[in-house]
Amino acid sequence: MTAILKASQVHKSYKMGKRTLEVLRGVDLSVQAGQFLVIVGASGSGKSTLLHILGALDRPTSGTVEFDGIRLNTLSGRRLDRFRNKTVGFVFQFYHLLNELNVLENVLVPAMASAGTLRWLAVRNRTVQRAEHLLEQVGLKERLRHKPYELSGGERQRAALARALINQPKVLLADEPTGNLDSQTGSGILEVLKALHRDGQTIVMVTHDERIAACAQRVIRLCDGKVG
């Protein structure tokens, strides 16, 4: 089966004064459509850096990342922006919700950004209905008008999940989505992710927790910037 997302000999290094810090050292990775892949590694192993490169939030120092056979480094700035907005959805450990917006408005932000003013007027009602459905799916039906600071950590992560899914991304990238939550709340987030996977969503998640990794369809381990 052809990989939907593929990294080939990905290296990433940073200059720190006279020193070069090598974070990724020739990572090869492929993700099949519909797969739930977890990347496990200790803090500093390079797993978050790899996830950011897979989602085009960062560029590799060398090596390539392909989505559906297209090399991301060949895309123009506008096409890369569209890739980040429409093709992949991001979930981060610290949510990154906007406190001045309520939960529903936060979920709608990526859709509004991709539509533009005139198209948004045409698709607004349909998109709001989708956002409300997603929030019901993740258990926030009664919290649509609440601000992020009125929610628990688990509720904020659920809102962030709904936001990541609003544009129907082909791949969901989750960076330690349970890392800021207690065990019970984190288990609830994992149940949501497993349900999404059963419905066909492709998911790539990074974690340092072996217990969390056990829920995945496939696990790879990253150690010192290399796949172990």
Phi, psi and omega per residue, in radians:
M1 nan 2.412 -3.116
T2 -1.312 2.405 3.131
A3 -1.273 2.436 3.059
I4 -1.416 -0.557 -3.123
L5 -2.366 2.271 -3.025
K6 -2.490 2.282 3.028
A7 -1.955 2.347 -3.114
S8 -2.235 2.059 3.088
Q9 0.833 0.877 -3.115
V10 -1.402 2.139 3.035
H11 -2.024 2.545 3.030
K12 -2.512 2.195 3.108
S13 -2.391 2.729 3.139
Y14 -2.229 2.450 3.041
K15 -1.464 2.211 3.097
M16 -2.198 1.472 -3.020
G17 1.195 -2.171 3.120
K18 -1.517 -0.082 -3.060
R19 -1.770 2.534 3.041
T20 -1.911 2.163 3.120
L21 -1.726 2.010 3.104
E22 -1.567 2.031 -3.117
V23 -1.689 -0.811 3.076
L24 -2.060 2.398 -2.995
R25 -2.248 1.118 3.071
G26 1.491 0.969 -3.108
V27 -1.471 2.255 2.991
D28 -1.956 2.310 -3.065
L29 -2.741 2.404 3.041
S30 -2.320 2.506 -3.123
V31 -2.194 2.197 3.109
Q32 -1.526 2.640 3.077
A33 -1.031 2.334 3.122
G34 1.459 0.045 -3.090
Q35 -1.517 2.588 2.990
F36 -1.937 1.766 -3.068
L37 -1.900 2.295 3.067
V38 -2.016 2.298 3.058
I39 -1.797 2.049 -3.093
V40 -1.832 2.446 3.074
G41 -3.033 2.700 3.091
A42 -1.232 2.894 3.049
S43 -0.998 2.283 -3.129
G44 1.561 0.034 -3.114
S45 -1.361 -0.241 3.127
G46 1.779 0.104 -3.033
K47 -1.181 -0.706 3.114
S48 -1.197 -0.675 3.076
T49 -1.044 -0.760 3.119
L50 -1.090 -0.756 -3.131
L51 -1.086 -0.730 3.131
H52 -1.118 -0.637 3.100
I53 -1.212 -0.703 3.099
L54 -1.059 -0.571 -3.133
G55 -1.657 0.160 3.105
A56 1.111 0.412 2.985
L57 -1.417 -0.290 3.118
D58 -2.536 2.803 3.131
R59 -1.922 2.508 3.053
P60 -1.256 2.668 3.018
T61 -1.171 -0.679 3.014
S62 -2.676 2.911 -3.055
G63 1.674 3.089 -3.059
T64 -2.331 2.668 2.978
V65 -2.189 2.263 -3.125
E66 -2.101 2.456 2.978
F67 -2.133 2.119 -3.070
D68 0.878 0.684 3.072
G69 1.460 -0.055 -3.133
I70 -1.773 2.205 3.126
R71 -1.291 2.203 -3.084
L72 -1.110 -0.509 -3.108
N73 -1.281 -0.111 3.085
T74 -1.643 -0.107 -3.089
L75 -1.422 2.512 3.051
S76 -1.219 2.924 3.129
G77 -0.993 -0.730 -3.133
R78 -1.156 -0.719 3.138
R79 -1.220 -0.586 3.065
L80 -1.150 -0.719 3.088
D81 -1.042 -0.724 3.124
R82 -1.156 -0.691 3.093
F83 -1.023 -0.824 -3.125
R84 -1.134 -0.581 -3.058
N85 -1.483 -0.662 -2.978
K86 -1.902 -0.621 -2.985
T87 -1.537 -0.623 3.123
V88 -2.090 2.589 3.031
G89 -2.059 2.413 -3.061
F90 -1.952 2.375 3.000
V91 -2.192 2.203 -3.064
F92 -1.970 2.794 -3.113
Q93 -1.065 -0.626 -3.040
F94 -1.865 0.411 2.904
Y95 1.256 -0.933 -3.100
H96 0.993 0.731 3.020
L97 -1.481 2.691 -3.135
L98 -1.623 2.039 -3.031
N99 -1.167 -0.396 -3.135
E100 -1.398 -0.174 3.121
L101 -1.880 2.634 3.049
N102 -1.394 3.112 -3.058
V103 -1.040 -0.835 -3.131
L104 -1.070 -0.761 -3.135
E105 -1.127 -0.680 3.080
N106 -1.047 -0.743 -3.132
V107 -1.142 -0.564 -3.093
L108 -1.364 -0.272 -3.023
V109 -0.955 -0.874 -3.127
P110 -1.079 -0.619 3.130
A111 -1.194 -0.706 3.101
M112 -1.132 -0.703 -3.131
A113 -1.124 -0.632 -3.090
S114 -1.430 -0.398 -3.028
A115 -1.488 -0.658 -2.993
G116 1.403 2.879 -2.975
T117 -1.065 -0.909 -3.042
L118 -1.190 -0.795 -3.132
R119 -1.161 -0.599 3.140
W120 -1.031 -0.663 3.118
L121 -1.075 -0.580 -3.113
A122 -1.370 -0.562 -3.020
V123 -1.885 0.003 -2.992
R124 -0.984 -0.903 -3.056
N125 -1.065 -0.758 -3.137
R126 -1.138 -0.685 -3.117
T127 -1.235 -0.666 3.080
V128 -1.085 -0.708 3.102
Q129 -1.089 -0.706 3.111
R130 -1.136 -0.747 3.135
A131 -1.073 -0.747 3.127
E132 -1.118 -0.671 3.112
H133 -1.147 -0.749 3.120
L134 -1.090 -0.742 -3.138
L135 -1.165 -0.578 3.036
E136 -1.167 -0.700 3.119
Q137 -1.017 -0.682 -3.079
V138 -1.638 0.176 3.013
G139 1.472 0.448 -3.117
L140 -2.077 0.482 -3.111
K141 -0.990 -0.599 -3.083
E142 -1.607 0.084 -3.025
R143 -2.077 0.275 -3.017
L144 -1.010 -0.663 -3.029
R145 -1.680 0.083 3.121
H146 -1.435 2.611 3.047
K147 -1.473 2.701 -3.110
P148 -0.937 -0.642 -3.109
Y149 -1.244 -0.138 3.069
E150 -1.637 0.001 -3.074
L151 -1.837 2.743 2.984
S152 -1.307 2.968 3.108
G153 -1.043 -0.748 3.125
G154 -1.122 -0.672 3.115
E155 -1.178 -0.678 3.095
R156 -1.115 -0.688 3.119
Q157 -1.185 -0.609 3.080
R158 -1.142 -0.694 3.079
A159 -1.106 -0.713 3.113
A160 -1.121 -0.635 3.068
L161 -1.094 -0.804 3.124
A162 -1.070 -0.730 3.105
R163 -1.051 -0.738 -3.129
A164 -1.121 -0.430 -3.053
L165 -1.696 -0.126 -2.980
I166 -1.060 -0.579 -3.137
N167 -1.644 0.283 3.105
Q168 0.921 1.014 -3.089
P169 -1.167 2.625 3.080
K170 -1.304 -0.496 -3.136
V171 -2.324 2.296 3.044
L172 -1.780 2.152 3.131
L173 -1.896 2.097 -3.047
A174 -2.113 2.070 -3.086
D175 -1.783 1.765 -3.127
E176 0.830 0.958 -3.041
P177 -1.161 -0.279 3.104
T178 -1.907 0.040 -2.996
G179 -1.167 -0.371 -3.109
N180 -1.847 0.262 -3.022
L181 -2.125 2.724 3.032
D182 -1.255 2.941 -3.019
S183 -1.003 -0.806 -3.086
Q184 -1.169 -0.767 -3.137
T185 -1.166 -0.705 3.104
G186 -1.074 -0.647 3.101
S187 -1.105 -0.618 3.089
G188 -1.116 -0.710 3.096
I189 -1.125 -0.698 3.109
L190 -1.092 -0.667 3.103
E191 -1.085 -0.677 3.092
V192 -1.116 -0.782 3.135
L193 -1.086 -0.725 3.127
K194 -1.135 -0.647 3.089
A195 -1.136 -0.721 3.089
L196 -1.069 -0.737 3.126
H197 -1.111 -0.707 3.108
R198 -1.080 -0.499 3.112
D199 -1.472 0.036 3.040
G200 1.849 0.027 -3.115
Q201 -1.250 2.289 3.006
T202 -1.381 2.255 -3.076
I203 -2.311 2.330 2.955
V204 -2.129 2.101 -3.085
M205 -2.205 2.492 3.027
V206 -1.960 2.541 3.140
T207 -2.763 2.779 3.001
H208 -1.765 -0.037 -2.968
D209 -1.749 1.978 -3.135
E210 -1.090 -0.582 3.131
R211 -1.092 -0.712 3.121
I212 -1.208 -0.686 -3.134
A213 -1.063 -0.472 -3.096
A214 -1.103 -0.304 -3.118
C215 -1.445 -0.134 -3.007
A216 -1.474 2.811 3.056
Q217 -1.333 -0.591 -3.115
R218 -2.536 2.449 -3.116
V219 -2.226 2.337 2.944
I220 -2.163 2.717 -3.095
R221 -2.044 2.344 3.133
L222 -1.947 2.241 -3.130
C223 -2.436 2.145 3.139
D224 0.923 0.703 3.053
G225 1.394 0.152 3.141
K226 -2.262 2.650 3.043
V227 -1.328 2.179 -3.096
G228 -1.521 nan nan
